[in-house]
Each structure stands twice: as structure tokens, then as C-alpha cells.
Amino acid sequence: MTQDLKALVRFPEKYFEAHVAIRRLRPDDFFDQRKTHVRDTFENFVFSGEKDSMLRVLAVGSSNGTSDIPIIDTLDSKYSSIYYIAVEPLESQIQQFEHLVKSKQEAGLWKNTKFAFHPTTIEEYLKKREPGGFDIIHLQHSAYHLADPESVIVELYGQLNKGGMLFTTLVVGAWEKIYLYMGTIVPDPILP
């Protein structure tokens, strides 16, 4: 008897395999549009910290780092000191992200960014994390994997420094539910 997949959080390896297969079928312009949107968003971000302080970024579910490239490229060209923390439960993907960073830095890129990698879930990371808030927290297509999306999103929002940005992208999933729940905790200033 087969069962429907109820929670991707329980099968990260299978999800990743399916994600890679789907990406091969998607037209390149979809990913080019996404990169442009990401670059524009992060280009418009204004760091509200001290002039000489380090921009702190938390990347949740970054996989092998390829989706983070436009973010890191944009921030590294804009800020002189960045601490980029990647949390990803699949150790094989963290290793690929580390290799990506090494190759970029050997090519003279990402010189303003210091990286830290944590092969764990965001829930586990938040229990043991180092002190200090974040200026940017991003989840790109990873909220699907959270055991309790509403709680994690609210907790992440609470980890932002003043003027910080929580950036999340989803194609499908429970975003509407998360948004409505967040609206009860942090009212949307645009809505009456």
C-alpha cells in the first residue's frame, strides 16, 4: 500500500533528487527571471548596522549553494564584511556548497564574505546557534521542509536585527497559511 508524501522534511534526499530532475525540465528563462528578482531584491537592501560592522546573513536550506550565487554576488559587491551562515540538513549538499565557495574564492570572488556551514536542520541550528541577530535571513524554496513552518518563520523573524530582512520564496506550499499566521504576530503595515 502506497502513502502520499505528507512532509518533505522526512525525505530530504528524495526531494532533492526530484528537484534536480524538475530543474532539468524547466526552461532557463524561469531561472534567469528568478536570479534577476533575487539580485534586485538584495541590491535594494540597505544595511542599517554600523558602518564598520559585519553584515550577518542566515541562509536556510541552501542545498549546494547554486541558488545563493546571485545573493552572495550582490552582497559581496556591495558590502566589505559579510558573515554568511548556511544551514542545510544534507551533508553532501553542504560539501558541494563548500566546494563552490572555494572555487569562487580561488577565482578572486566573494573576498568580502566569511562562510560558516552547518549540516543540520534549521530547527536544530536555532536550538544551538551562536549569539547575535541577523541582518538578512533567507529561505529559498526550503519552507516546504520545515516541520512546523509557522513556528520557525516566527522564530526566524524574531532573530532579525532592526532593519533586517526575512526573504522567502516558494513556488507552491503553505505560504498563505504562514502569511496569515505571521499577520497575527507582525501586522502587515500595508493592510488596514
N, CA and C atoms as an extended XYZ file, in Angstrom:
576
Properties=species:S:1:pos:R:3:atomname:S:1:resname:S:1:resid:I:1 pbc="F F F"
N         0.839       -1.176        0.000 N   MET     1
C         0.000        0.000        0.000 CA  MET     1
C         0.892        1.252        0.000 C   MET     1
N         0.661        2.140       -0.916 N   THR     2
C         1.462        3.365       -1.002 CA  THR     2
C         0.811        4.462       -0.178 C   THR     2
N         1.644        5.376        0.280 N   GLN     3
C         1.154        6.521        1.028 CA  GLN     3
C         1.563        7.793        0.314 C   GLN     3
N         0.699        8.806        0.395 N   ASP     4
C         1.068       10.112       -0.137 CA  ASP     4
C         2.165       10.696        0.738 C   ASP     4
N         3.043       11.469        0.113 N   LEU     5
C         4.099       12.148        0.857 CA  LEU     5
C         3.476       13.341        1.568 C   LEU     5
N         3.443       13.285        2.876 N   LYS     6
C         2.806       14.340        3.664 CA  LYS     6
C         3.797       15.425        4.081 C   LYS     6
N         5.042       15.054        4.307 N   ALA     7
C         6.018       16.033        4.784 CA  ALA     7
C         7.360       15.786        4.120 C   ALA     7
N         7.795       16.741        3.343 N   LEU     8
C         9.084       16.617        2.670 CA  LEU     8
C        10.237       16.612        3.657 C   LEU     8
N         9.979       17.133        4.868 N   VAL     9
C        11.029       17.190        5.873 CA  VAL     9
C        11.545       15.794        6.207 C   VAL     9
N        10.745       14.771        5.990 N   ARG    10
C        11.160       13.409        6.327 CA  ARG    10
C        11.971       12.741        5.219 C   ARG    10
N        11.970       13.310        4.021 N   PHE    11
C        12.631       12.676        2.887 CA  PHE    11
C        13.475       13.673        2.098 C   PHE    11
N        14.448       14.328        2.726 N   PRO    12
C        15.187       15.380        2.012 CA  PRO    12
C        15.970       14.873        0.808 C   PRO    12
N        16.527       13.665        0.884 N   GLU    13
C        17.309       13.153       -0.249 CA  GLU    13
C        16.407       12.917       -1.462 C   GLU    13
N        15.233       12.313       -1.228 N   LYS    14
C        14.295       12.047       -2.328 CA  LYS    14
C        13.790       13.355       -2.924 C   LYS    14
N        13.505       14.328       -2.054 N   TYR    15
C        13.052       15.619       -2.563 CA  TYR    15
C        14.125       16.242       -3.445 C   TYR    15
N        15.373       16.223       -2.979 N   PHE    16
C        16.440       16.847       -3.737 CA  PHE    16
C        16.601       16.193       -5.102 C   PHE    16
N        16.521       14.873       -5.161 N   GLU    17
C        16.608       14.165       -6.440 CA  GLU    17
C        15.482       14.617       -7.377 C   GLU    17
N        14.270       14.728       -6.837 N   ALA    18
C        13.130       15.168       -7.654 CA  ALA    18
C        13.306       16.617       -8.097 C   ALA    18
N        13.816       17.449       -7.206 N   HIS    19
C        14.034       18.861       -7.526 CA  HIS    19
C        15.018       19.011       -8.683 C   HIS    19
N        16.100       18.258       -8.643 N   VAL    20
C        17.107       18.314       -9.719 CA  VAL    20
C        16.481       17.857      -11.032 C   VAL    20
N        15.679       16.806      -10.992 N   ALA    21
C        15.031       16.309      -12.214 CA  ALA    21
C        14.078       17.351      -12.786 C   ALA    21
N        13.321       18.022      -11.935 N   ILE    22
C        12.380       19.049      -12.393 CA  ILE    22
C        13.139       20.240      -12.980 C   ILE    22
N        14.237       20.633      -12.355 N   ARG    23
C        15.024       21.763      -12.872 CA  ARG    23
C        15.515       21.495      -14.284 C   ARG    23
N        15.837       20.247      -14.579 N   ARG    24
C        16.297       19.914      -15.934 CA  ARG    24
C        15.186       20.126      -16.959 C   ARG    24
N        13.940       20.029      -16.532 N   LEU    25
C        12.806       20.169      -17.444 CA  LEU    25
C        12.320       21.612      -17.577 C   LEU    25
N        12.694       22.483      -16.641 N   ARG    26
C        12.217       23.860      -16.651 CA  ARG    26
C        13.020       24.692      -17.644 C   ARG    26
N        12.379       25.610      -18.323 N   PRO    27
C        13.133       26.481      -19.251 CA  PRO    27
C        14.080       27.395      -18.480 C   PRO    27
N        15.220       27.685      -19.113 N   ASP    28
C        16.237       28.517      -18.475 CA  ASP    28
C        15.723       29.904      -18.128 C   ASP    28
N        14.781       30.444      -18.906 N   ASP    29
C        14.319       31.795      -18.633 CA  ASP    29
C        13.617       31.890      -17.278 C   ASP    29
N        13.009       30.798      -16.806 N   PHE    30
C        12.401       30.787      -15.481 CA  PHE    30
C        13.471       31.074      -14.424 C   PHE    30
N        14.618       30.408      -14.529 N   PHE    31
C        15.680       30.588      -13.556 CA  PHE    31
C        16.383       31.922      -13.733 C   PHE    31
N        16.473       32.408      -14.971 N   ASP    32
C        17.043       33.734      -15.200 CA  ASP    32
C        16.175       34.812      -14.565 C   ASP    32
N        14.841       34.680      -14.683 N   GLN    33
C        13.927       35.635      -14.059 CA  GLN    33
C        14.095       35.613      -12.550 C   GLN    33
N        14.199       34.424      -11.999 N   ARG    34
C        14.362       34.285      -10.557 CA  ARG    34
C        15.662       34.941      -10.097 C   ARG    34
N        16.752       34.729      -10.822 N   LYS    35
C        18.030       35.346      -10.464 CA  LYS    35
C        17.929       36.868      -10.503 C   LYS    35
N        17.266       37.392      -11.513 N   THR    36
C        17.097       38.841      -11.639 CA  THR    36
C        16.299       39.385      -10.461 C   THR    36
N        15.216       38.702      -10.095 N   HIS    37
C        14.387       39.124       -8.961 CA  HIS    37
C        15.213       39.117       -7.676 C   HIS    37
N        15.978       38.068       -7.468 N   VAL    38
C        16.804       37.958       -6.265 CA  VAL    38
C        17.846       39.068       -6.242 C   VAL    38
N        18.544       39.280       -7.351 N   ARG    39
C        19.563       40.342       -7.407 CA  ARG    39
C        18.949       41.708       -7.105 C   ARG    39
N        17.798       41.992       -7.725 N   ASP    40
C        17.142       43.282       -7.492 CA  ASP    40
C        16.763       43.455       -6.024 C   ASP    40
N        16.232       42.407       -5.431 N   THR    41
C        15.821       42.475       -4.024 CA  THR    41
C        17.007       42.779       -3.126 C   THR    41
N        18.101       42.064       -3.308 N   PHE    42
C        19.249       42.250       -2.433 CA  PHE    42
C        20.054       43.498       -2.783 C   PHE    42
N        19.988       43.948       -4.010 N   GLU    43
C        20.636       45.204       -4.388 CA  GLU    43
C        19.943       46.370       -3.676 C   GLU    43
N        18.639       46.267       -3.471 N   ASN    44
C        17.876       47.337       -2.836 CA  ASN    44
C        17.906       47.280       -1.308 C   ASN    44
N        18.470       46.221       -0.742 N   PHE    45
C        18.557       46.110        0.716 CA  PHE    45
C        19.540       47.138        1.244 C   PHE    45
N        19.149       47.814        2.317 N   VAL    46
C        20.015       48.813        2.948 CA  VAL    46
C        20.371       48.315        4.342 C   VAL    46
N        21.638       48.086        4.560 N   PHE    47
C        22.154       47.613        5.841 CA  PHE    47
C        22.062       48.741        6.850 C   PHE    47
N        21.367       48.496        7.956 N   SER    48
C        21.181       49.559        8.940 CA  SER    48
C        22.187       49.488       10.089 C   SER    48
N        23.161       48.583        9.985 N   GLY    49
C        24.167       48.448       11.043 CA  GLY    49
C        25.208       49.546       10.983 C   GLY    49
N        26.122       49.488       11.932 N   GLU    50
C        27.229       50.440       11.986 CA  GLU    50
C        28.058       50.329       10.709 C   GLU    50
N        28.702       51.408       10.321 N   LYS    51
C        29.466       51.436        9.074 CA  LYS    51
C        30.517       50.330        8.993 C   LYS    51
N        31.218       50.073       10.092 N   ASP    52
C        32.282       49.073       10.086 CA  ASP    52
C        31.837       47.702       10.578 C   ASP    52
N        30.549       47.532       10.868 N   SER    53
C        30.108       46.237       11.391 CA  SER    53
C        29.871       45.242       10.255 C   SER    53
N        29.865       43.980       10.627 N   MET    54
C        29.727       42.894        9.665 CA  MET    54
C        28.252       42.620        9.382 C   MET    54
N        27.899       42.503        8.111 N   LEU    55
C        26.557       42.108        7.695 CA  LEU    55
C        26.414       40.615        7.980 C   LEU    55
N        25.395       40.236        8.750 N   ARG    56
C        25.185       38.828        9.115 CA  ARG    56
C        24.010       38.267        8.324 C   ARG    56
N        24.283       37.162        7.606 N   VAL    57
C        23.282       36.534        6.739 CA  VAL    57
C        23.090       35.090        7.184 C   VAL    57
N        21.830       34.681        7.303 N   LEU    58
C        21.495       33.287        7.587 CA  LEU    58
C        20.761       32.730        6.370 C   LEU    58
N        21.353       31.709        5.752 N   ALA    59
C        20.761       31.060        4.584 CA  ALA    59
C        20.215       29.700        5.030 C   ALA    59
N        18.918       29.507        4.872 N   VAL    60
C        18.266       28.287        5.341 CA  VAL    60
C        17.943       27.390        4.152 C   VAL    60
N        18.437       26.167        4.205 N   GLY    61
C        18.140       25.198        3.151 CA  GLY    61
C        18.758       25.563        1.821 C   GLY    61
N        20.023       25.927        1.832 N   SER    62
C        20.693       26.407        0.620 CA  SER    62
C        21.094       25.325       -0.356 C   SER    62
N        20.928       24.078        0.025 N   SER    63
C        21.313       22.968       -0.834 CA  SER    63
C        22.800       23.089       -1.168 C   SER    63
N        23.142       23.022       -2.455 N   ASN    64
C        24.555       23.066       -2.857 CA  ASN    64
C        25.070       24.483       -3.100 C   ASN    64
N        24.257       25.485       -2.817 N   GLY    65
C        24.681       26.876       -2.907 CA  GLY    65
C        24.400       27.554       -4.233 C   GLY    65
N        23.977       26.814       -5.246 N   THR    66
C        23.775       27.458       -6.551 CA  THR    66
C        22.675       28.514       -6.507 C   THR    66
N        21.636       28.300       -5.711 N   SER    67
C        20.582       29.316       -5.643 CA  SER    67
C        21.019       30.533       -4.835 C   SER    67
N        22.097       30.399       -4.079 N   ASP    68
C        22.617       31.512       -3.289 CA  ASP    68
C        23.569       32.405       -4.089 C   ASP    68
N        24.022       31.942       -5.230 N   ILE    69
C        25.020       32.687       -6.007 CA  ILE    69
C        24.604       34.136       -6.264 C   ILE    69
N        23.379       34.408       -6.770 N   PRO    70
C        23.048       35.823       -7.016 CA  PRO    70
C        22.992       36.654       -5.732 C   PRO    70
N        22.636       36.030       -4.611 N   ILE    71
C        22.603       36.752       -3.335 CA  ILE    71
C        24.023       37.102       -2.912 C   ILE    71
N        24.893       36.104       -2.904 N   ILE    72
C        26.277       36.333       -2.460 CA  ILE    72
C        26.985       37.298       -3.405 C   ILE    72
N        26.797       37.120       -4.725 N   ASP    73
C        27.410       38.043       -5.691 CA  ASP    73
C        27.006       39.483       -5.390 C   ASP    73
N        25.707       39.701       -5.180 N   THR    74
C        25.188       41.051       -4.965 CA  THR    74
C        25.700       41.638       -3.652 C   THR    74
N        25.583       40.871       -2.576 N   LEU    75
C        26.011       41.385       -1.275 CA  LEU    75
C        27.518       41.602       -1.221 C   LEU    75
N        28.290       40.673       -1.783 N   ASP    76
C        29.749       40.780       -1.730 CA  ASP    76
C        30.256       41.999       -2.501 C   ASP    76
N        29.529       42.380       -3.547 N   SER    77
C        29.954       43.561       -4.306 CA  SER    77
C        29.538       44.857       -3.607 C   SER    77
N        28.624       44.754       -2.662 N   LYS    78
C        28.054       45.932       -2.020 CA  LYS    78
C        28.609       46.200       -0.616 C   LYS    78
N        29.018       45.156        0.091 N   TYR    79
C        29.454       45.301        1.481 CA  TYR    79
C        30.865       44.752        1.665 C   TYR    79
N        31.607       45.362        2.585 N   SER    80
C        33.009       44.982        2.757 CA  SER    80
C        33.219       43.843        3.751 C   SER    80
N        32.203       43.522        4.534 N   SER    81
C        32.371       42.476        5.532 CA  SER    81
C        31.040       41.745        5.754 C   SER    81
N        31.026       40.465        5.367 N   ILE    82
C        29.799       39.663        5.450 CA  ILE    82
C        30.117       38.349        6.141 C   ILE    82
N        29.240       37.963        7.040 N   TYR    83
C        29.316       36.641        7.673 CA  TYR    83
C        28.104       35.870        7.182 C   TYR    83
N        28.328       34.847        6.383 N   TYR    84
C        27.276       34.107        5.684 CA  TYR    84
C        27.180       32.700        6.278 C   TYR    84
N        26.094       32.434        6.977 N   ILE    85
C        25.895       31.159        7.649 CA  ILE    85
C        24.889       30.343        6.840 C   ILE    85
N        25.309       29.178        6.376 N   ALA    86
C        24.438       28.294        5.592 CA  ALA    86
C        24.033       27.093        6.453 C   ALA    86
N        22.729       26.884        6.567 N   VAL    87
C        22.177       25.753        7.313 CA  VAL    87
C        21.464       24.859        6.309 C   VAL    87
N        21.925       23.636        6.199 N   GLU    88
C        21.396       22.674        5.220 CA  GLU    88
C        21.514       21.281        5.829 C   GLU    88
N        20.407       20.523        5.897 N   PRO    89
C        20.475       19.215        6.553 CA  PRO    89
C        21.249       18.131        5.798 C   PRO    89
N        21.404       18.251        4.492 N   LEU    90
C        22.105       17.223        3.732 CA  LEU    90
C        23.600       17.541        3.678 C   LEU    90
N        24.387       16.731        4.339 N   GLU    91
C        25.825       16.969        4.398 CA  GLU    91
C        26.469       16.962        3.015 C   GLU    91
N        25.963       16.110        2.114 N   SER    92
C        26.522       16.074        0.758 CA  SER    92
C        26.337       17.416        0.047 C   SER    92
N        25.223       18.095        0.313 N   GLN    93
C        24.981       19.399       -0.300 CA  GLN    93
C        25.861       20.479        0.325 C   GLN    93
N        26.068       20.396        1.639 N   ILE    94
C        26.975       21.331        2.312 CA  ILE    94
C        28.381       21.193        1.727 C   ILE    94
N        28.813       19.962        1.496 N   GLN    95
C        30.146       19.743        0.920 CA  GLN    95
C        30.247       20.372       -0.469 C   GLN    95
N        29.191       20.252       -1.267 N   GLN    96
C        29.206       20.878       -2.592 CA  GLN    96
C        29.213       22.401       -2.473 C   GLN    96
N        28.475       22.947       -1.502 N   PHE    97
C        28.464       24.392       -1.283 CA  PHE    97
C        29.864       24.858       -0.871 C   PHE    97
N        30.515       24.119        0.016 N   GLU    98
C        31.885       24.464        0.415 CA  GLU    98
C        32.824       24.451       -0.789 C   GLU    98
N        32.664       23.474       -1.656 N   HIS    99
C        33.489       23.400       -2.876 CA  HIS    99
C        33.205       24.607       -3.778 C   HIS    99
N        31.936       24.992       -3.912 N   LEU   100
C        31.563       26.166       -4.704 CA  LEU   100
C        32.255       27.413       -4.153 C   LEU   100
N        32.197       27.597       -2.842 N   VAL   101
C        32.830       28.760       -2.209 CA  VAL   101
C        34.333       28.767       -2.484 C   VAL   101
N        34.969       27.626       -2.313 N   LYS   102
C        36.410       27.529       -2.545 CA  LYS   102
C        36.758       27.907       -3.985 C   LYS   102
N        35.979       27.395       -4.942 N   SER   103
C        36.273       27.709       -6.352 CA  SER   103
C        36.032       29.185       -6.656 C   SER   103
N        34.991       29.770       -6.078 N   LYS   104
C        34.729       31.207       -6.288 CA  LYS   104
C        35.851       32.046       -5.677 C   LYS   104
N        36.273       31.693       -4.467 N   GLN   105
C        37.318       32.471       -3.814 CA  GLN   105
C        38.669       32.306       -4.510 C   GLN   105
N        38.942       31.114       -5.033 N   GLU   106
C        40.177       30.919       -5.809 CA  GLU   106
C        40.158       31.757       -7.083 C   GLU   106
N        38.967       32.048       -7.589 N   ALA   107
C        38.821       32.881       -8.786 CA  ALA   107
C        38.796       34.375       -8.437 C   ALA   107
N        39.017       34.700       -7.156 N   GLY   108
C        39.050       36.101       -6.743 CA  GLY   108
C        37.702       36.699       -6.405 C   GLY   108
N        36.683       35.876       -6.302 N   LEU   109
C        35.337       36.354       -5.981 CA  LEU   109
C        35.024       36.092       -4.512 C   LEU   109
N        33.976       36.711       -4.034 N   TRP   110
C        33.456       36.527       -2.675 CA  TRP   110
C        34.533       36.774       -1.619 C   TRP   110
N        35.386       37.744       -1.902 N   LYS   111
C        36.503       38.028       -0.999 CA  LYS   111
C        36.065       38.747        0.273 C   LYS   111
N        34.892       39.345        0.268 N   ASN   112
C        34.401       40.071        1.442 CA  ASN   112
C        33.536       39.206        2.356 C   ASN   112
N        33.381       37.947        2.008 N   THR   113
C        32.437       37.086        2.714 CA  THR   113
C        33.140       35.939        3.424 C   THR   113
N        32.855       35.821        4.710 N   LYS   114
C        33.320       34.691        5.516 CA  LYS   114
C        32.136       33.723        5.641 C   LYS   114
N        32.388       32.432        5.455 N   PHE   115
C        31.322       31.436        5.455 CA  PHE   115
C        31.410       30.510        6.656 C   PHE   115
N        30.252       30.079        7.124 N   ALA   116
C        30.142       29.024        8.136 CA  ALA   116
C        29.050       28.076        7.656 C   ALA   116
N        29.313       26.785        7.737 N   PHE   117
C        28.373       25.777        7.252 CA  PHE   117
C        27.911       24.890        8.395 C   PHE   117
N        26.615       24.642        8.436 N   HIS   118
C        26.027       23.815        9.482 CA  HIS   118
C        25.167       22.732        8.838 C   HIS   118
N        25.653       21.483        8.833 N   PRO   119
C        24.868       20.381        8.253 CA  PRO   119
C        23.819       19.869        9.250 C   PRO   119
N        22.747       20.623        9.368 N   THR   120
C        21.673       20.291       10.306 CA  THR   120
C        20.389       20.955        9.842 C   THR   120
N        19.307       20.656       10.510 N   THR   121
C        18.040       21.324       10.202 CA  THR   121
C        18.041       22.708       10.850 C   THR   121
N        17.189       23.579       10.370 N   ILE   122
C        17.113       24.919       10.967 CA  ILE   122
C        16.595       24.829       12.393 C   ILE   122
N        15.709       23.884       12.643 N   GLU   123
C        15.180       23.733       13.995 CA  GLU   123
C        16.307       23.396       14.980 C   GLU   123
N        17.192       22.475       14.599 N   GLU   124
C        18.329       22.112       15.455 CA  GLU   124
C        19.319       23.268       15.557 C   GLU   124
N        19.562       23.944       14.462 N   TYR   125
C        20.504       25.071       14.485 CA  TYR   125
C        20.021       26.151       15.450 C   TYR   125
N        18.731       26.468       15.413 N   LEU   126
C        18.196       27.528       16.264 CA  LEU   126
C        18.324       27.182       17.751 C   LEU   126
N        18.311       25.904       18.081 N   LYS   127
C        18.473       25.496       19.484 CA  LYS   127
C        19.892       25.740       19.982 C   LYS   127
N        20.896       25.607       19.081 N   LYS   128
C        22.304       25.642       19.497 CA  LYS   128
C        23.087       26.823       18.933 C   LYS   128
N        22.456       27.707       18.223 N   ARG   129
C        23.168       28.727       17.467 CA  ARG   129
C        23.972       29.679       18.340 C   ARG   129
N        24.936       30.295       17.686 N   GLU   130
C        25.759       31.300       18.351 CA  GLU   130
C        24.935       32.566       18.573 C   GLU   130
N        25.316       33.383       19.549 N   PRO   131
C        24.541       34.598       19.832 CA  PRO   131
C        24.658       35.634       18.714 C   PRO   131
N        23.702       36.533       18.689 N   GLY   132
C        23.692       37.615       17.708 CA  GLY   132
C        22.558       37.458       16.721 C   GLY   132
N        22.001       38.580       16.317 N   GLY   133
C        20.916       38.555       15.349 CA  GLY   133
C        21.450       38.554       13.928 C   GLY   133
N        20.518       38.602       12.987 N   PHE   134
C        20.868       38.563       11.565 CA  PHE   134
C        20.291       39.776       10.857 C   PHE   134
N        21.020       40.256        9.872 N   ASP   135
C        20.548       41.375        9.061 CA  ASP   135
C        19.699       40.874        7.902 C   ASP   135
N        20.010       39.683        7.419 N   ILE   136
C        19.242       39.052        6.349 CA  ILE   136
C        19.087       37.582        6.698 C   ILE   136
N        17.868       37.094        6.581 N   ILE   137
C        17.601       35.655        6.675 CA  ILE   137
C        16.849       35.296        5.412 C   ILE   137
N        17.321       34.254        4.721 N   HIS   138
C        16.583       33.853        3.521 CA  HIS   138
C        16.354       32.353        3.476 C   HIS   138
N        15.173       32.026        2.978 N   LEU   139
C        14.755       30.644        2.744 CA  LEU   139
C        14.275       30.605        1.302 C   LEU   139
N        15.023       29.981        0.442 N   GLN   140
C        14.604       29.871       -0.953 CA  GLN   140
C        14.129       28.447       -1.207 C   GLN   140
N        12.845       28.315       -1.387 N   HIS   141
C        12.247       27.016       -1.687 CA  HIS   141
C        12.602       25.970       -0.637 C   HIS   141
N        12.661       26.394        0.617 N   SER   142
C        13.002       25.447        1.674 CA  SER   142
C        11.958       25.386        2.781 C   SER   142
N        11.011       26.301        2.791 N   ALA   143
C         9.983       26.282        3.844 CA  ALA   143
C         9.130       25.017        3.767 C   ALA   143
N         9.100       24.371        2.601 N   TYR   144
C         8.349       23.122        2.462 CA  TYR   144
C         8.867       22.056        3.419 C   TYR   144
N        10.127       22.151        3.791 N   HIS   145
C        10.789       21.110        4.564 CA  HIS   145
C        10.730       21.342        6.072 C   HIS   145
N        10.187       22.450        6.483 N   LEU   146
C        10.138       22.747        7.905 CA  LEU   146
C         9.084       21.885        8.584 C   LEU   146
N         9.434       21.345        9.739 N   ALA   147
C         8.490       20.502       10.476 CA  ALA   147
C         7.277       21.319       10.923 C   ALA   147
N         7.501       22.563       11.330 N   ASP   148
C         6.423       23.461       11.766 CA  ASP   148
C         6.700       24.841       11.168 C   ASP   148
N         6.287       25.051        9.909 N   PRO   149
C         6.659       26.287        9.209 CA  PRO   149
C         6.288       27.565        9.955 C   PRO   149
N         5.080       27.610       10.523 N   GLU   150
C         4.650       28.838       11.192 CA  GLU   150
C         5.575       29.198       12.345 C   GLU   150
N         5.896       28.223       13.188 N   SER   151
C         6.757       28.492       14.348 CA  SER   151
C         8.161       28.901       13.926 C   SER   151
N         8.708       28.210       12.938 N   VAL   152
C        10.070       28.513       12.502 CA  VAL   152
C        10.136       29.905       11.869 C   VAL   152
N         9.159       30.239       11.033 N   ILE   153
C         9.159       31.566       10.395 CA  ILE   153
C         9.054       32.659       11.456 C   ILE   153
N         8.184       32.472       12.445 N   VAL   154
C         8.048       33.463       13.512 CA  VAL   154
C         9.354       33.567       14.302 C   VAL   154
N         9.971       32.430       14.607 N   GLU   155
C        11.239       32.451       15.341 CA  GLU   155
C        12.338       33.135       14.534 C   GLU   155
N        12.397       32.832       13.229 N   LEU   156
C        13.400       33.481       12.386 CA  LEU   156
C        13.168       34.988       12.334 C   LEU   156
N        11.912       35.394       12.209 N   TYR   157
C        11.596       36.823       12.182 CA  TYR   157
C        12.099       37.505       13.454 C   TYR   157
N        11.959       36.810       14.575 N   GLY   158
C        12.425       37.346       15.847 CA  GLY   158
C        13.939       37.425       15.954 C   GLY   158
N        14.672       36.748       15.068 N   GLN   159
C        16.139       36.762       15.071 CA  GLN   159
C        16.712       37.910       14.247 C   GLN   159
N        15.843       38.674       13.575 N   LEU   160
C        16.326       39.771       12.727 CA  LEU   160
C        16.775       40.966       13.557 C   LEU   160
N        17.876       41.554       13.151 N   ASN   161
C        18.288       42.830       13.717 CA  ASN   161
C        17.351       43.909       13.209 C   ASN   161
N        17.332       45.042       13.885 N   LYS   162
C        16.491       46.159       13.466 CA  LYS   162
C        16.839       46.526       12.016 C   LYS   162
N        15.825       46.655       11.174 N   GLY   163
C        16.038       46.983        9.767 CA  GLY   163
C        16.387       45.776        8.919 C   GLY   163
N        16.354       44.569        9.512 N   GLY   164
C        16.706       43.355        8.787 CA  GLY   164
C        15.622       42.899        7.828 C   GLY   164
N        15.955       41.903        7.031 N   MET   165
C        15.038       41.408        6.013 CA  MET   165
C        14.918       39.891        6.108 C   MET   165
N        13.685       39.416        6.121 N   LEU   166
C        13.394       37.992        6.005 CA  LEU   166
C        12.888       37.786        4.583 C   LEU   166
N        13.640       37.026        3.799 N   PHE   167
C        13.328       36.820        2.382 CA  PHE   167
C        13.012       35.349        2.166 C   PHE   167
N        11.830       35.099        1.631 N   THR   168
C        11.450       33.718        1.381 CA  THR   168
C        10.813       33.611        0.010 C   THR   168
N        11.127       32.541       -0.705 N   THR   169
C        10.471       32.284       -1.988 CA  THR   169
C         9.938       30.865       -1.977 C   THR   169
N         8.751       30.719       -2.534 N   LEU   170
C         8.100       29.417       -2.662 CA  LEU   170
C         7.387       29.368       -4.001 C   LEU   170
N         7.366       28.205       -4.602 N   VAL   171
C         6.580       28.030       -5.818 CA  VAL   171
C         5.196       27.538       -5.443 C   VAL   171
N         5.145       26.538       -4.604 N   VAL   172
C         3.880       26.029       -4.081 CA  VAL   172
C         4.093       25.729       -2.614 C   VAL   172
N         3.013       25.526       -1.894 N   GLY   173
C         3.164       25.163       -0.495 CA  GLY   173
C         2.212       25.923        0.387 C   GLY   173
N         2.555       26.026        1.633 N   ALA   174
C         1.666       26.564        2.651 CA  ALA   174
C         1.935       28.036        2.927 C   ALA   174
N         2.406       28.780        1.928 N   TRP   175
C         2.754       30.172        2.172 CA  TRP   175
C         1.571       30.996        2.667 C   TRP   175
N         0.387       30.776        2.097 N   GLU   176
C        -0.774       31.563        2.512 CA  GLU   176
C        -1.034       31.381        4.000 C   GLU   176
N        -0.945       30.143        4.475 N   LYS   177
C        -1.157       29.861        5.885 CA  LYS   177
C        -0.086       30.549        6.732 C   LYS   177
N         1.162       30.472        6.299 N   ILE   178
C         2.249       31.127        7.031 CA  ILE   178
C         2.026       32.633        7.048 C   ILE   178
N         1.660       33.207        5.900 N   TYR   179
C         1.462       34.653        5.802 CA  TYR   179
C         0.353       35.112        6.742 C   TYR   179
N        -0.766       34.382        6.745 N   LEU   180
C        -1.874       34.761        7.618 CA  LEU   180
C        -1.463       34.666        9.085 C   LEU   180
N        -0.733       33.623        9.428 N   TYR   181
C        -0.272       33.465       10.805 CA  TYR   181
C         0.694       34.583       11.171 C   TYR   181
N         1.624       34.895       10.289 N   MET   182
C         2.575       35.973       10.542 CA  MET   182
C         1.837       37.290       10.725 C   MET   182
N         0.756       37.477        9.966 N   GLY   183
C        -0.018       38.710       10.074 CA  GLY   183
C        -0.632       38.899       11.446 C   GLY   183
N        -0.869       37.810       12.160 N   THR   184
C        -1.396       37.941       13.516 CA  THR   184
C        -0.292       38.290       14.505 C   THR   184
N         0.939       37.929       14.177 N   ILE   185
C         2.070       38.223       15.057 CA  ILE   185
C         2.685       39.576       14.703 C   ILE   185
N         2.930       39.785       13.425 N   VAL   186
C         3.546       41.006       12.931 CA  VAL   186
C         2.616       41.588       11.870 C   VAL   186
N         1.770       42.534       12.227 N   PRO   187
C         0.794       43.052       11.255 CA  PRO   187
C         1.468       43.649       10.021 C   PRO   187
N         0.853       43.425        8.883 N   ASP   188
C         1.342       43.988        7.631 CA  ASP   188
C         0.999       45.473        7.630 C   ASP   188
N         2.006       46.368        7.513 N   PRO   189
C         1.724       47.803        7.565 CA  PRO   189
C         0.921       48.311        6.375 C   PRO   189
N         0.854       47.530        5.298 N   ILE   190
C         0.123       47.962        4.105 CA  ILE   190
C        -1.386       47.704        4.257 C   ILE   190
N        -1.723       46.649        4.986 N   LEU   191
C        -3.121       46.282        5.155 CA  LEU   191
C        -3.775       47.125        6.256 C   LEU   191
N        -5.098       47.417        6.101 N   PRO   192
C        -5.784       48.216        7.132 CA  PRO   192
C        -5.899       47.475        8.452 C   PRO   192
